[in-house]
Amino acid sequence: MTQVKLDKAVAEDLITSKMRILQEYINSILKRWNETSTKIFLEKARSGEYENAEEDAVELRQFLLDYSKFQELLNDF
């Protein structure tokens, strides 16, 4: 793996920018389904209460995973 030196402030800015974008994606999925909670949306998608929500549920899970990884990176600074 290649390592690159990066100013801490720049790295934090890049990470928070990416997190902000991920949050916008998450919010757009929740808005599309008129939900306020990712947990409730995923439960309803899994149970079949929301028909045709599978693609959004998969994307949402990935966005949440990515967000969590970036949060860990940010906390490690």
N, C-alpha and C positions, 0 to 999 in steps of 0.2 A: 504494500500500500504506500502511496506517495503521501508525504506530509508537507504541508505548506504553513508557513508562519503567517499569522493574521492578527492584526490588532484586536484586542479584546472588545473594544467598543464597536468595531466593524462587525465582528462575529456576532455579537449580541443583537445588533441592528438587523443583520441578515436573518437570524433565527426568529426574532420577533416579527419581522415582516412576513416570513413564511407562515408563522403561526396565525397571523392576522388573516392571511389568504385562506388558510385551512378553515378558520372559524367562519369566514364568509361562505365557503362551500357547505359547511355543516349547517349553517343557518338557512341557506337556500333550500336544502333538502327538507329541513323541518318546516319551513314556510310552505313549501309545495304540498305537504301533507297536513298542514294546519296543526302542527305539534310544537310543543315547547321543550320537550324532554327527549334526548337521544335514546335513553333507556326505554321509555314508553313506545317510541316509534319502532325501535328494534323488536320489542316484544309483540307489537301489533303486526309487524311485517312477518315475523316468524310464525305467528299463530294463524296467519292467513286472513286476518281482519282487514288488512289492506291488500287488495288484489293488485298485482303488477308492481309491487314495491320491492321485489327482490333485487333489482339492479341498484336502486337507491340505497337499500340496506347494505349491500356489499360495499358500495362506495363509501357510505357513512362509516362503516367499520374500519375501512382503510384510512379514512381521514382522521378518525379518532386515534388509531394506532400511530399514525405519523405525528399527530399533534402531541401525543404522549412522549414520543421519542425526542421531539424538539424541546419539550418541557424539561426532560431529563438533561439534555445538553445544556440548556440555559441554566439549570440549577447547578450544574457541575462547574460553572465559571466562578 
